[in-house]
């Protein structure tokens, strides 16, 4: 399953859900005629473009679904695995697969579909697939250079083309609609008669209009992360935002008291965090605020979430972002960690005091300047270098 926020289906049920989804997917493929090689290869001969329509529809639906779920914060897009692109092996592999598709009449997925309903040609195709896998595995040292050539990493097409996510989503939807119309025209010419499924022009025009409207919806669902991070560049907005504050003395007291309701979100660099991880702290960045892992932390009940950074302005950005994302009980450390270091970690008792309250404060800081470093060192030893949260990308797909 995808990395949904909140986590509707846990890791334990993922495989169970995948099993039933797979059964449903296979049933739909078979009902759509994808277990018939004649229907599948019709794409190459021009008499049946069902394959193109199905895969274009699936791609556009999945794309707009990811855009919508990401926009409303229901999907952690950062955890979606993107297959790395090795250009030359992709080209050579695509040519081999296309040739196999034309000759054998199946692709790897549809061959399984055909084999399950007893088609002998599909079973032979599956056996050939296993043979190909065996040849590649045994000959990997020979193929490795080609396989890893021209590594492009894991690019996203709209970023590569230098356009917004919304514009790309609309253009792909528009291209899909154009492809549907063009393939219908080609089918009619090749078959010498109109496709009865698309005989009703009003219906076809109606479906086209609906598809265009759905494609245009991408513009009202812009990249949520980019919009909100851009909002943080507005200094006036950030500074005027109502944020609760905790003082250095209160934080130090709660750390020494081992407050079970306290958790710290540390926005410093990884190097700074590793050097001095406060107890009950987890390392994140502003980008991580949109992810599933921090959602699980910030939605824990009865917790006081302290956003920590070297300076208060960075803390305010983190707290504003967390508040805008809907998280509650978010506070910042007054003056940032720089103030905490001056008041607590590097505290030196002044020669004189003014009043009992100030004397009590100084006495507490004298004790804290000894105890807090010990707690930090214990935390480093316990967890290596503090507690850094890292989530695994969700691997899947067809």
C-alpha positions as CSV (number, residue, x, y, z in Angstrom):
1,X,0.0,0.0,0.0
2,X,1.0,3.6,-0.5
3,X,2.4,5.7,2.5
4,X,-1.0,7.1,3.6
5,X,-1.2,9.8,6.2
6,X,-2.7,8.8,8.7
7,X,-1.6,5.2,8.4
8,X,-4.9,3.5,7.6
9,X,-3.3,0.1,6.9
10,X,-0.3,-0.9,8.9
11,X,2.7,-2.8,7.7
12,X,1.2,-6.0,9.1
13,X,-1.8,-5.8,6.8
14,X,0.0,-4.5,3.8
15,X,0.6,-7.9,2.2
16,X,-3.0,-9.0,3.0
17,X,-4.3,-5.9,1.3
18,X,-1.9,-6.4,-1.6
19,X,-3.2,-10.0,-2.1
20,X,-6.9,-8.9,-2.5
21,X,-6.0,-5.9,-4.6
22,X,-3.9,-8.2,-6.9
23,X,-6.8,-10.6,-7.2
24,X,-9.1,-7.8,-8.1
25,X,-6.6,-6.4,-10.6
26,X,-6.2,-9.7,-12.3
27,X,-10.0,-10.2,-12.5
28,X,-10.4,-6.8,-14.1
29,X,-7.6,-7.5,-16.6
30,X,-9.3,-10.8,-17.6
31,X,-12.7,-9.2,-17.9
32,X,-11.2,-6.5,-20.1
33,X,-9.9,-9.1,-22.5
34,X,-6.3,-8.8,-21.5
35,X,-5.9,-12.6,-21.4
36,X,-6.4,-12.7,-25.1
37,X,-3.2,-12.3,-27.2
38,X,-5.2,-11.2,-30.3
39,X,-6.7,-8.2,-28.4
40,X,-3.3,-7.3,-26.9
41,X,-1.4,-7.2,-30.2
42,X,-4.2,-5.2,-31.8
43,X,-2.3,-2.2,-30.6
44,X,0.6,-2.9,-33.0
45,X,-1.7,-3.7,-36.0
46,X,-4.1,-0.8,-35.5
47,X,-7.4,-2.7,-35.2
48,X,-7.8,-2.6,-31.3
49,X,-6.3,0.1,-29.0
50,X,-7.8,-1.2,-25.8
51,X,-4.4,-1.6,-24.2
52,X,-3.5,2.0,-24.9
53,X,-6.8,3.3,-23.5
54,X,-6.6,1.2,-20.3
55,X,-3.0,2.1,-19.5
56,X,-3.4,5.8,-20.3
57,X,-6.6,5.8,-18.1
58,X,-4.7,4.0,-15.3
59,X,-1.8,6.4,-15.5
60,X,-3.8,9.6,-15.6
61,X,-6.1,8.3,-12.7
62,X,-3.1,7.3,-10.6
63,X,-1.3,10.7,-11.4
64,X,-4.3,12.8,-10.4
65,X,-5.0,10.6,-7.4
66,X,-1.4,11.2,-6.1
67,X,-1.7,15.0,-6.8
68,X,-5.0,15.1,-4.9
69,X,-3.9,13.0,-1.9
70,X,-0.6,14.9,-1.7
71,X,-2.4,18.3,-1.8
72,X,-4.7,17.4,1.1
73,X,-1.8,15.8,3.1
74,X,-3.2,12.3,2.9
75,X,-0.2,10.8,1.1
76,X,3.5,11.1,2.0
77,X,4.9,11.6,-1.5
78,X,8.5,11.6,-0.3
79,X,8.1,7.9,0.5
80,X,6.9,6.9,-2.9
81,X,9.7,4.9,-4.6
82,X,10.8,6.1,-8.0
83,X,12.6,3.5,-10.1
84,X,16.1,4.8,-11.0
85,X,16.5,5.5,-14.7
86,X,19.4,3.8,-16.5
87,X,18.9,5.2,-20.0
88,X,20.5,2.6,-22.3
89,X,19.3,-0.5,-20.4
90,X,15.8,1.1,-20.5
91,X,16.0,1.5,-24.3
92,X,17.4,-1.9,-25.0
93,X,15.0,-3.5,-22.5
94,X,12.0,-1.7,-24.0
95,X,12.9,-2.9,-27.5
96,X,13.3,-6.5,-26.3
97,X,10.0,-6.3,-24.4
98,X,8.2,-4.7,-27.4
99,X,9.5,-7.4,-29.7
100,X,8.5,-10.1,-27.2
101,X,5.0,-8.5,-26.9
102,X,4.5,-8.6,-30.7
103,X,5.8,-12.1,-31.2
104,X,4.4,-13.7,-28.0
105,X,1.2,-11.7,-27.8
106,X,1.6,-11.0,-24.1
107,X,3.5,-8.7,-21.7
108,X,4.7,-10.2,-18.4
109,X,1.6,-9.2,-16.4
110,X,-1.0,-10.3,-19.0
111,X,0.8,-13.6,-19.5
112,X,0.2,-14.4,-15.9
113,X,-3.4,-13.4,-16.4
114,X,-3.8,-15.7,-19.4
115,X,-1.9,-18.6,-17.7
116,X,-4.3,-18.6,-14.7
117,X,-7.3,-19.3,-16.9
118,X,-5.5,-22.2,-18.7
119,X,-4.1,-20.6,-21.9
120,X,-1.2,-22.7,-23.1
121,X,0.4,-19.9,-25.1
122,X,0.5,-17.7,-22.0
123,X,2.0,-20.6,-20.0
124,X,4.8,-20.9,-22.6
125,X,5.3,-17.1,-22.5
126,X,5.6,-17.3,-18.6
127,X,8.2,-20.1,-19.0
128,X,10.1,-17.9,-21.5
129,X,10.1,-15.0,-19.0
130,X,11.7,-17.2,-16.4
131,X,14.3,-18.4,-18.9
132,X,15.1,-14.8,-19.7
133,X,15.4,-13.9,-16.0
134,X,17.8,-16.9,-15.6
135,X,19.9,-15.8,-18.5
136,X,20.2,-12.3,-17.3
137,X,21.0,-13.3,-13.7
138,X,23.7,-15.8,-14.8
139,X,25.1,-13.4,-17.4
140,X,25.0,-10.3,-15.1
141,X,28.7,-9.7,-15.1
142,X,28.5,-9.4,-18.9
143,X,25.4,-7.2,-18.9
144,X,26.3,-5.0,-15.9
145,X,28.1,-2.3,-17.9
146,X,25.1,-1.8,-20.2
147,X,22.6,-2.2,-17.3
148,X,24.1,0.6,-15.2
149,X,25.0,2.9,-18.1
150,X,23.7,6.5,-18.2
151,X,22.3,6.6,-14.7
152,X,19.8,9.5,-14.5
153,X,18.9,8.9,-10.9
154,X,15.2,9.1,-10.0
155,X,13.9,12.1,-12.0
156,X,10.3,13.3,-12.1
157,X,9.3,14.3,-15.7
158,X,7.7,17.7,-14.8
159,X,10.9,18.7,-12.9
160,X,13.1,17.5,-15.9
161,X,10.9,19.6,-18.2
162,X,11.0,22.6,-15.9
163,X,7.3,23.0,-15.5
164,X,4.9,22.8,-12.6
165,X,3.3,19.6,-11.4
166,X,-0.2,21.0,-12.1
167,X,0.7,22.0,-15.7
168,X,2.2,18.6,-16.4
169,X,-0.8,16.8,-15.0
170,X,-3.1,18.8,-17.3
171,X,-0.9,18.3,-20.4
172,X,-0.7,14.5,-19.8
173,X,-4.5,14.4,-19.5
174,X,-4.9,16.4,-22.7
175,X,-2.5,14.1,-24.5
176,X,-4.4,11.1,-23.3
177,X,-7.7,12.5,-24.6
178,X,-6.0,13.3,-28.0
179,X,-4.7,9.7,-28.1
180,X,-8.2,8.3,-27.5
181,X,-9.6,10.3,-30.3
182,X,-6.8,9.5,-32.7
183,X,-6.8,5.8,-32.0
184,X,-10.6,5.6,-32.5
185,X,-10.1,7.2,-35.9
186,X,-7.4,4.7,-36.8
187,X,-9.5,1.8,-35.6
188,X,-12.4,2.9,-37.8
189,X,-10.1,3.1,-40.8
190,X,-8.4,-0.2,-40.3
191,X,-11.6,-2.1,-39.4
192,X,-13.6,-0.4,-42.2
193,X,-16.4,0.3,-39.8
194,X,-17.0,2.4,-36.6
195,X,-16.3,0.9,-33.2
196,X,-19.8,0.3,-31.7
197,X,-18.5,1.1,-28.3
198,X,-17.8,4.7,-29.4
199,X,-20.7,5.2,-31.8
200,X,-22.4,7.8,-29.7
201,X,-20.7,11.1,-30.4
202,X,-22.5,13.0,-27.7
203,X,-21.3,10.4,-25.2
204,X,-17.7,10.7,-26.5
205,X,-17.8,14.5,-26.4
206,X,-19.3,14.3,-22.9
207,X,-16.6,12.0,-21.6
208,X,-14.0,14.3,-23.2
209,X,-15.4,17.3,-21.4
210,X,-15.4,15.5,-18.1
211,X,-11.8,14.3,-18.6
212,X,-10.7,17.9,-19.4
213,X,-12.4,19.2,-16.3
214,X,-10.7,16.6,-14.2
215,X,-7.4,17.5,-15.8
216,X,-8.0,21.2,-15.0
217,X,-8.6,20.2,-11.4
218,X,-4.8,19.8,-11.0
219,X,-4.5,23.6,-11.1
220,X,-6.6,24.0,-8.0
221,X,-4.5,21.4,-6.2
222,X,-1.0,22.8,-6.5
223,X,2.0,21.3,-4.8
224,X,1.1,21.8,-1.1
225,X,4.6,21.5,0.1
226,X,6.0,24.2,-2.3
227,X,3.2,26.6,-1.5
228,X,3.5,26.3,2.3
229,X,7.3,26.5,2.3
230,X,7.0,29.6,0.1
231,X,4.6,31.1,2.7
232,X,7.3,30.9,5.3
233,X,9.4,33.4,3.3
234,X,6.8,36.0,4.3
235,X,8.6,37.4,7.4
236,X,5.6,39.5,8.6
237,X,3.3,36.5,8.4
238,X,5.7,34.3,10.4
239,X,6.5,36.9,13.1
240,X,2.8,37.8,13.6
241,X,1.8,34.2,14.0
242,X,0.6,33.3,17.5
243,X,3.0,30.7,18.9
244,X,3.4,29.4,22.5
245,X,6.8,29.8,24.0
246,X,8.8,27.8,26.6
247,X,11.7,29.3,28.5
248,X,15.2,27.8,28.8
249,X,14.6,27.2,32.6
250,X,11.3,25.4,32.0
251,X,12.8,23.2,29.3
252,X,15.8,22.4,31.5
253,X,13.5,21.5,34.4
254,X,11.4,19.2,32.3
255,X,14.5,17.4,30.9
256,X,15.9,16.9,34.4
257,X,12.5,15.8,35.6
258,X,12.2,13.3,32.7
259,X,8.9,14.7,31.6
260,X,7.1,11.8,29.7
261,X,4.9,14.3,27.8
262,X,7.8,16.2,26.3
263,X,9.1,15.6,22.8
264,X,11.6,17.8,20.9
265,X,11.6,18.3,17.1
266,X,15.2,19.4,16.4
267,X,15.6,21.4,13.2
268,X,19.4,21.9,13.3
269,X,21.7,20.3,10.8
270,X,22.5,16.6,11.2
271,X,26.0,17.4,12.3
272,X,24.9,19.8,15.0
273,X,22.3,17.3,16.2
274,X,24.8,14.4,16.3
275,X,27.2,16.6,18.4
276,X,24.5,17.5,21.0
277,X,21.3,15.6,20.9
278,X,19.0,16.7,23.7
279,X,17.1,13.9,25.5
280,X,13.6,13.2,24.0
281,X,14.7,14.8,20.7
282,X,14.3,13.7,17.1
283,X,16.1,15.2,14.1
284,X,13.9,16.6,11.3
285,X,14.0,19.3,8.7
286,X,11.3,21.7,7.5
287,X,10.8,19.4,4.5
288,X,10.2,16.5,6.8
289,X,7.2,18.3,8.3
290,X,5.1,17.0,5.4
291,X,6.0,13.3,5.9
292,X,4.4,10.4,7.6
293,X,7.1,9.8,10.3
294,X,6.7,13.2,11.9
295,X,2.9,13.0,11.5
296,X,3.0,9.9,13.8
297,X,5.0,11.9,16.4
298,X,3.1,15.1,16.4
299,X,-0.3,13.4,16.6
300,X,0.5,11.5,19.8
301,X,-1.9,12.4,22.5
302,X,-0.9,14.4,25.6
303,X,2.5,15.5,24.2
304,X,4.1,18.9,24.3
305,X,5.9,19.4,21.1
306,X,8.9,21.7,21.3
307,X,10.3,23.0,18.0
308,X,14.1,23.5,18.5
309,X,16.7,25.3,16.4
310,X,19.8,27.5,17.0
311,X,17.7,30.7,16.6
312,X,14.2,31.6,17.4
313,X,13.3,32.7,13.8
314,X,14.0,29.2,12.4
315,X,11.9,27.7,15.3
316,X,9.0,30.1,14.4
317,X,9.1,28.8,10.8
318,X,8.9,25.2,12.0
319,X,6.1,26.0,14.5
320,X,4.1,28.0,12.0
321,X,4.4,25.2,9.5
322,X,3.4,22.6,12.0
323,X,0.4,24.7,13.1
324,X,-0.7,25.3,9.5
325,X,-0.5,21.5,9.0
326,X,-3.0,21.1,11.8
327,X,-0.7,19.9,14.6
328,X,-1.6,21.0,18.2
329,X,0.4,21.8,21.3
330,X,3.4,23.1,19.4
331,X,5.8,25.4,21.2
332,X,9.2,27.0,20.6
333,X,12.1,27.6,22.8
334,X,12.5,31.3,23.7
335,X,15.7,32.6,22.1
336,X,16.5,29.2,20.5
337,X,19.2,26.8,21.5
338,X,21.7,29.7,21.5
339,X,19.8,31.2,24.5
340,X,19.5,27.8,26.1
341,X,23.3,27.3,25.8
342,X,24.0,30.7,27.3
343,X,21.4,30.4,30.2
344,X,21.9,26.7,31.1
345,X,24.8,24.9,29.5
346,X,27.3,27.7,29.8
347,X,25.8,29.3,32.9
348,X,28.2,31.0,35.3
349,X,27.0,32.2,38.7
350,X,27.1,36.0,39.0
351,X,28.6,37.6,42.0
352,X,25.4,39.2,43.3
353,X,21.7,38.5,43.1
354,X,18.6,40.8,43.3
355,X,15.9,39.1,45.3
356,X,15.0,35.6,46.3
357,X,13.4,34.6,42.9
358,X,16.6,35.5,41.0
359,X,18.7,33.6,43.6
360,X,16.5,30.5,43.2
361,X,16.8,30.7,39.4
362,X,20.6,30.9,39.6
363,X,20.7,28.0,42.0
364,X,18.7,25.9,39.6
365,X,20.8,26.9,36.6
366,X,24.0,25.9,38.6
367,X,22.5,22.4,39.1
368,X,21.2,22.2,35.5
369,X,24.6,23.1,34.0
370,X,25.9,20.0,35.5
371,X,23.0,17.6,35.0
372,X,21.9,18.5,31.4
373,X,25.4,17.7,29.8
374,X,25.3,14.3,31.6
375,X,21.8,13.6,30.1
376,X,23.0,14.6,26.7
377,X,26.0,12.3,26.9
378,X,23.8,9.4,28.1
379,X,21.4,10.1,25.2
380,X,24.4,9.9,22.7
381,X,25.6,6.6,24.2
382,X,22.1,5.1,24.3
383,X,21.2,5.9,20.7
384,X,24.5,6.4,18.9
385,X,23.9,10.0,17.9
386,X,20.5,10.9,19.2
387,X,17.3,9.7,17.6
388,X,17.0,10.4,13.9
389,X,13.8,9.3,12.3
390,X,14.1,7.8,8.8
391,X,11.3,6.2,6.9
392,X,11.7,3.7,4.1
393,X,10.4,4.4,0.6
394,X,7.4,2.3,-0.4
395,X,8.5,0.0,-3.2
396,X,5.9,-1.3,-5.6
397,X,4.2,-0.9,-8.9
398,X,3.8,-2.8,-12.1
